Amino acid sequence: MTPPIPVSARPPAERPLNDPRVDRQFIGDLVRDFYGRVRADPRLGPIFAAEIRGDWEPHLEKMTDFWCSVVLKTGDYSGRPVPAHLKLKQVREQDFQIWLGHFRATAEARCPPEVTGVFVDRAERIARSLQLAMFFRLDRPAAGAVA
């Protein structure tokens, strides 16, 4: 049995962003701008269009809840992102770099620099987590590994 990780060895919990400019409206606008870019992307747009048919507003509200929970620690989001993404068989590992590029560009266009850093850092962590969940296999050598 593996001993538990001591509390002192764990990374500190993320704190909510405390910036009066960043509220639900700000995050909702960022989410809508970002998904506008994603929908226009020749690679990502069709993937999203296949999953979200018709009214995008419920998805945009869910993603606003998600980002409010991630950045402001509101607890508004109660979904399960990993199972939702595991069912997307058309997604390739490289798609996450496209997603991050759009997210980074959106954050840089809409946020002050210190706020951009928080959003981008958390987006990068989320992307890494989803990539591991979707593509990491113990039976597959790591990229660049020498046998």
DAURJO-V290858 format. One record per residue. N is the residue number from 1. PSI is psi in whole degrees, -180 to 180 (NA if undefined). D_LAST is the distance of its C-alpha to the last C-alpha in whole Angstrom. Layout:
BEGIN
<<N/PSI/D_LAST> <N/PSI/D_LAST>>
END
This chain:
BEGIN
<<1/133/30> <2/131/29> <3/150/31> <4/151/32> <5/127/32> <6/146/35> <7/-38/37> <8/-20/36> <9/-13/32> <10/146/33> <11/152/33> <12/148/36> <13/143/38> <14/138/38> <15/154/42> <16/146/44> <17/127/44> <18/83/48> <19/121/49> <20/-18/52> <21/-20/51> <22/110/48> <23/-173/50> <24/-41/49> <25/-45/51> <26/-48/49> <27/-41/46> <28/-40/47> <29/-42/48> <30/-45/44> <31/-46/43> <32/-40/45> <33/-47/44> <34/-50/40> <35/-25/41> <36/-41/43> <37/-43/40> <38/-44/38> <39/-30/40> <40/-10/41> <41/132/37> <42/-27/36> <43/-51/33> <44/-34/34> <45/-51/37> <46/-32/37> <47/-48/35> <48/-40/37> <49/-33/40> <50/-27/39> <51/-35/39> <52/100/42> <53/139/45> <54/-126/48> <55/116/49> <56/-16/46> <57/-44/48> <58/-39/47> <59/-42/44> <60/-38/45> <61/-40/47> <62/-42/44> <63/-31/41> <64/-44/44> <65/-45/44> <66/-52/41> <67/-30/41> <68/-39/44> <69/-40/42> <70/-44/39> <71/-42/41> <72/-9/44> <73/43/43> <74/-24/46> <75/16/45> <76/-25/46> <77/133/43> <78/18/42> <79/-177/40> <80/94/36> <81/-37/34> <82/-54/30> <83/-36/32> <84/-38/34> <85/-28/31> <86/-28/29> <87/-8/31> <88/85/31> <89/-19/28> <90/-9/29> <91/133/27> <92/157/24> <93/-38/22> <94/-21/23> <95/-26/27> <96/-30/27> <97/-36/27> <98/-48/30> <99/-48/31> <100/-37/31> <101/-44/32> <102/-40/35> <103/-47/36> <104/-47/36> <105/-40/38> <106/-47/40> <107/-43/40> <108/-35/41> <109/-29/44> <110/-20/45> <111/150/45> <112/155/46> <113/-43/43> <114/-28/43> <115/-39/43> <116/-46/40> <117/-40/38> <118/-49/38> <119/-46/38> <120/-42/35> <121/-46/33> <122/-36/34> <123/-40/33> <124/-40/29> <125/-43/29> <126/-46/30> <127/-44/27> <128/-44/24> <129/-46/26> <130/-39/26> <131/-45/23> <132/-45/21> <133/-37/24> <134/-30/23> <135/-15/20> <136/129/17> <137/131/16> <138/-28/14> <139/4/13> <140/127/11> <141/147/8> <142/152/10> <143/130/11> <144/-2/10> <145/142/6> <146/128/4> <147/NA/0>>
END
